[in-house]
């Protein structure tokens, strides 16, 4: 058996001084990291560059045209720059190796980043709605040609960015947060186009403010889903695509298992799911076979990290 190395750290347990064993590489070799995001790093960097450049262009154009839609969209894109930078950092940190102090590494930094992005979406949509209502009461003069032109250019940029992030947004809450920010920008650009057209055709300035209000409501709805999904991971709720009764049935149907209890299934982060539980196995000689069968059956459900306690008798009282 491999010797366990000791370091100089000590702990106090029930008043006794106890030396803590240092975890070796063997101890941590099965620690799970986040799903590889190397394929998303390049697109995220490209989207960050596109967003930064166009944010500056849109802010200047919005100031020149006195357009709330363009200024609101530029402000939203400013948050997107921070959001994308946070997404890239969280994706990098999640790939850091596990340590004795953090046996799961930094898996949940991506979830925290998604939660922050969702909160930012709420704040931004509230600011856009507030300013839209104010401008409905006191409508300023808006230059429709600039509004339409910049809105069209912004829509092209945002569609390219959405295309770059589309592959990863279904598999990572972190990437989904950035994706929703860019989607909000795309809606803002579409609103600028629609507002510019209405003003050009009808001469009715409040059209842009009304469109901004509608966009704010759409952003709130998507932000609510992002915050909900992030909170469920942090609360270690059972994943929506996993049925706990089904997990129990799969384990209980294994030959040699006479009881299953204390099951918990929770997400560590997007794409990494864990399970712990107790199973009663009357014949200890069957333990290894039962463990291997449990791992195989739960792998079919996407549960990669399985911890089972096998008991000869039911210890639950």
Buried (B, 14 or more C-beta within 10 A) or exposed (E): EEEEEEEEEEEEEEEEEEEEEEBEEEBBEEBBBBBEBEEBBEBBBBBBEBBBEBBEBBBEBBEEBBBBBBBBBBBBBBBBBBBBBBBBBBBEBBBBEBEBEEEBBBBBBBBBBBBBBBBBBBEBBEBBBEBBEEBBEEBEEBBBEBBBBBBBBBBEBBEEBBEBBEEBBEBBBBBBBBBBBBBBBBBBBBBBBBBBBBBEEEEEBBBBBBBBBBBBEBBBEBBEEBBEBBBBBEEEEBBEEBBBEEBBEBBEEBEBBEBBBEBEBBBBBBBBBBBBBBBBBEEEEBBEBBBEBBBEBBEEBEBBBBEBEBBEEEEEE
